[in-house]
């Protein structure tokens, strides 16, 4: 089963859904991007993250830049200065910060970070983030599966003992 952060997503929905969820989240939509599984999920999540941030970059370059100019010309200048100095780091690291993951690419686009500088760091960040989330979810899922199996067996044994004790008590009272 593929499980989103806020929503249960059945595995039968396929890897395209993983791609769309991650692409949507990194483009700025409030949808669950974190998922569990491995190689194919990693590839789909990385692709979705890269495509989604690319869309977010365009949204920032076209819409957010105009809005920022209206709100205050200094905002655009500070953003351009920040992304000129720290753009690659910001694009790469924003993936791991939940709030910035939604809007980091918007800011890069609004700050007019050159596309040819944005794209490789967007791709590296998307691949590294997807790998870290997929491996973490896979590892936690395997460990949790063992714990749930043990807890399930213990609960089944406890239930059987409890029902057996009730049955024994009922028979001895007769």
NORTAGI-V776008 format. One record per pair of residues at least 12 apart in sequence whose ideal C-beta (glycine too) atoms are under 10 Angstrom apart, sorted by the first residue. I is the first residue (numbers start at 0). J is the second residue. If there is no record, write none. Layout:
{{I J} {I J}}
This chain:
{{0 12} {0 34} {0 35} {0 36} {0 140} {1 13} {1 14} {1 16} {1 17} {1 20} {1 31} {1 34} {1 35} {1 36} {1 40} {1 136} {2 31} {2 33} {2 34} {2 35} {2 36} {2 136} {2 140} {3 16} {3 17} {3 20} {3 24} {3 30} {3 31} {3 32} {3 33} {3 34} {3 35} {4 20} {4 24} {4 30} {4 31} {4 32} {4 33} {4 34} {4 97} {5 29} {5 30} {5 31} {5 33} {6 20} {6 30} {6 31} {7 31} {8 20} {8 31} {8 34} {8 35} {10 34} {10 35} {10 36} {10 40} {13 39} {13 43} {14 34} {14 36} {14 39} {14 40} {14 42} {14 43} {14 44} {14 46} {14 47} {15 43} {15 47} {16 34} {16 43} {16 47} {17 32} {17 34} {17 35} {17 36} {17 39} {17 40} {17 41} {17 42} {17 43} {17 44} {17 46} {17 47} {17 129} {17 133} {18 40} {18 42} {18 43} {18 44} {18 45} {18 46} {18 47} {18 48} {18 50} {18 51} {19 43} {19 47} {19 50} {19 51} {20 32} {20 33} {20 34} {20 43} {20 44} {20 47} {20 51} {21 33} {21 34} {21 40} {21 43} {21 44} {21 45} {21 46} {21 47} {21 48} {21 49} {21 50} {21 51} {21 52} {21 100} {21 125} {21 128} {21 129} {21 132} {22 43} {22 44} {22 46} {22 47} {22 48} {22 49} {22 50} {22 51} {22 52} {22 53} {22 54} {22 55} {22 125} {23 47} {23 50} {23 51} {23 54} {24 47} {24 48} {24 51} {24 52} {24 55} {24 97} {24 100} {24 101} {25 44} {25 47} {25 48} {25 49} {25 50} {25 51} {25 52} {25 53} {25 54} {25 55} {25 93} {25 94} {25 100} {25 101} {25 102} {25 103} {25 104} {25 121} {25 124} {25 125} {25 128} {26 47} {26 48} {26 50} {26 51} {26 52} {26 53} {26 54} {26 55} {26 56} {26 57} {26 58} {26 101} {26 102} {26 104} {26 105} {27 51} {27 52} {27 54} {27 55} {27 58} {27 59} {27 63} {27 100} {27 101} {27 102} {27 103} {27 104} {27 105} {28 51} {28 54} {28 55} {28 101} {29 101} {30 51} {32 44} {32 47} {32 48} {32 51} {32 94} {32 97} {32 100} {32 101} {32 128} {32 129} {32 132} {33 97} {33 128} {33 132} {33 133} {33 135} {33 136} {34 47} {34 129} {34 132} {34 133} {34 136} {35 132} {35 133} {35 135} {35 136} {35 137} {35 138} {35 139} {35 140} {35 141} {35 143} {36 133} {36 136} {36 137} {36 140} {37 130} {37 133} {37 134} {37 136} {37 137} {37 138} {37 140} {38 130} {38 133} {38 137} {39 133} {40 129} {40 132} {40 133} {40 136} {40 137} {41 126} {41 129} {41 130} {41 131} {41 132} {41 133} {41 134} {41 137} {42 126} {42 129} {42 130} {42 133} {43 129} {43 133} {44 125} {44 126} {44 128} {44 129} {44 130} {44 132} {44 133} {44 136} {45 122} {45 123} {45 124} {45 125} {45 126} {45 127} {45 128} {45 129} {45 130} {45 132} {45 133} {46 122} {46 125} {46 126} {46 129} {47 125} {47 129} {48 94} {48 100} {48 104} {48 121} {48 122} {48 124} {48 125} {48 126} {48 127} {48 128} {48 129} {48 132} {49 104} {49 118} {49 121} {49 122} {49 123} {49 124} {49 125} {49 126} {49 129} {50 121} {50 125} {51 100} {51 101} {51 104} {51 121} {51 125} {52 90} {52 93} {52 94} {52 100} {52 103} {52 104} {52 105} {52 107} {52 108} {52 117} {52 118} {52 120} {52 121} {52 122} {52 124} {52 125} {52 128} {53 104} {53 108} {53 114} {53 117} {53 118} {53 121} {53 122} {53 125} {54 104} {54 105} {54 108} {55 100} {55 101} {55 102} {55 103} {55 104} {55 105} {55 106} {55 107} {55 108} {55 121} {56 90} {56 103} {56 104} {56 105} {56 106} {56 107} {56 108} {56 109} {56 112} {56 114} {56 117} {56 118} {56 121} {57 104} {57 105} {57 108} {57 114} {58 102} {58 104} {58 105} {58 108} {58 109} {59 78} {59 102} {59 103} {59 104} {59 105} {59 106} {59 107} {59 108} {59 109} {59 110} {59 111} {59 112} {60 104} {60 105} {60 107} {60 108} {60 109} {60 110} {60 111} {60 112} {60 114} {60 117} {61 108} {61 109} {62 105} {62 108} {62 109} {63 75} {63 78} {63 102} {63 105} {63 106} {63 107} {63 108} {63 109} {63 110} {64 78} {64 79} {64 105} {64 106} {64 108} {64 109} {64 110} {64 111} {65 109} {66 109} {67 106} {67 109} {67 110} {68 109} {74 109} {74 110} {75 109} {75 110} {75 111} {76 110} {77 110} {78 106} {78 107} {78 108} {78 109} {78 110} {78 111} {78 112} {79 109} {79 110} {79 111} {79 112} {80 110} {81 106} {81 107} {81 110} {81 112} {82 106} {82 107} {82 108} {82 109} {82 110} {82 111} {82 112} {82 113} {82 116} {82 117} {83 110} {83 111} {83 112} {83 113} {83 116} {86 106} {86 107} {86 110} {86 112} {86 113} {86 116} {86 117} {86 120} {87 107} {87 112} {87 116} {87 117} {87 119} {87 120} {87 121} {87 123} {87 124} {88 120} {88 124} {89 103} {89 106} {89 107} {89 110} {89 112} {89 120} {89 124} {90 103} {90 104} {90 106} {90 107} {90 112} {90 116} {90 117} {90 118} {90 119} {90 120} {90 121} {90 122} {90 123} {90 124} {90 125} {91 103} {91 119} {91 120} {91 121} {91 122} {91 123} {91 124} {91 125} {91 127} {91 128} {92 120} {92 124} {92 127} {92 128} {93 106} {93 107} {93 120} {93 121} {93 124} {93 128} {94 121} {94 123} {94 124} {94 125} {94 126} {94 127} {94 128} {94 129} {94 131} {94 132} {95 124} {95 127} {95 128} {95 131} {95 132} {100 124} {100 128} {103 121} {103 124} {104 117} {104 121} {104 124} {107 120} {107 121}}
